[in-house]
């Protein structure tokens, strides 16, 4: 595998021949920057939802809702978005055959090490 592909893509292992390939769009290293992207998207969705439910604002309740919403979006919200993205990528990857044996059975994506 090309060294540039090792950093760019998440790894999927063929369940038939155990051949490991770097495929997809998610990064192949565990990175906190991806957590900030998922957390930012989730916090933006949460702010849009609060704005849709209370169009006139919620007054001083923002002092409580802001930090709680931020923590909610960082921990469970970003994890949920990441799991959904991994599942959608796994479904997409499973459509294409393995380059070595032609099977369509792949493990879920995994990462190699930590990176920034």
C-alpha positions in Angstrom: 0.0 0.0 0.0 1.2 3.5 -0.8 2.4 5.4 2.3 0.2 8.3 1.5 -2.9 6.0 1.5 -2.0 4.7 4.9 -2.6 8.1 6.5 -5.6 9.2 4.4 -8.0 6.3 4.6 -9.6 4.0 7.2 -8.6 0.4 7.0 -11.0 -2.4 6.1 -10.1 -6.1 6.4 -11.5 -8.7 4.1 -13.2 -11.4 6.3 -12.4 -14.1 3.7 -8.7 -13.7 3.0 -7.7 -11.2 5.8 -6.3 -8.8 3.2 -6.3 -5.2 4.7 -7.0 -2.2 2.4 -7.1 1.5 3.0 -10.5 2.6 1.5 -13.1 5.3 2.0 -13.1 8.9 3.1 -12.7 8.8 6.9 -9.1 9.2 8.1 -7.0 6.2 8.9 -5.6 7.7 12.1 -7.4 8.5 15.4 -7.5 12.3 15.5 -9.1 14.9 17.8 -9.7 17.2 14.9 -12.4 14.9 13.5 -14.1 15.0 16.9 -14.2 18.8 16.7 -15.9 18.6 13.2 -18.5 16.1 14.4 -19.1 18.1 17.6 -19.4 21.4 15.7 -21.9 19.9 13.3 -23.9 18.5 16.2 -23.8 21.8 18.1 -24.9 23.6 15.0 -27.9 21.2 14.6 -28.7 21.7 18.3 -28.6 25.5 18.0 -30.9 25.4 14.9 -33.3 23.1 16.7 -33.4 25.5 19.7 -34.0 28.4 17.4 -36.8 26.6 15.6 -38.5 25.6 18.9 -38.1 29.0 20.6 -37.9 31.6 17.8 -38.0 34.5 20.3 -35.1 33.1 22.3 -35.0 31.5 25.7 -33.7 34.4 27.7 -31.4 33.8 30.6 -31.8 30.0 30.2 -29.0 30.2 27.6 -26.7 30.3 30.6 -27.7 26.7 31.4 -28.6 25.5 27.9 -25.4 26.6 26.2 -22.9 24.6 28.3 -25.1 21.6 28.6 -25.8 21.6 24.9 -22.1 21.9 24.1 -21.3 18.9 26.3 -24.1 17.0 24.8 -23.0 17.7 21.3 -19.3 16.9 22.0 -19.6 13.5 23.7 -22.7 11.5 22.7 -23.7 13.6 19.6 -20.3 13.5 18.0 -20.0 9.8 18.8 -23.4 9.1 17.2 -22.5 11.1 14.0 -19.2 9.3 13.8 -20.9 5.9 14.1 -23.4 6.8 11.4 -20.6 8.0 9.1 -18.6 4.8 9.7 -21.7 2.6 9.0 -22.5 4.4 5.8 -18.9 4.1 4.6 -18.9 0.4 5.5 -22.0 -0.2 3.4 -20.4 1.7 0.5 -17.1 -0.2 0.9 -18.9 -3.6 1.0 -20.4 -3.0 -2.5 -17.0 -3.2 -4.1 -15.1 -6.5 -4.1 -11.8 -7.2 -2.4 -8.8 -6.6 -4.6 -7.2 -9.9 -3.6 -10.0 -12.5 -3.5 -13.2 -10.8 -4.8 -15.3 -11.2 -1.7 -17.7 -8.5 -0.5 -17.3 -9.3 3.2 -15.4 -6.6 5.1 -14.8 -5.8 8.8 -15.8 -2.4 10.1 -13.3 0.3 9.6 -10.3 0.5 12.0 -7.5 2.9 12.6 -3.8 2.5 13.1 -2.3 4.7 15.8 -2.8 8.3 16.8 -2.2 11.3 14.6 -2.8 15.0 14.5 
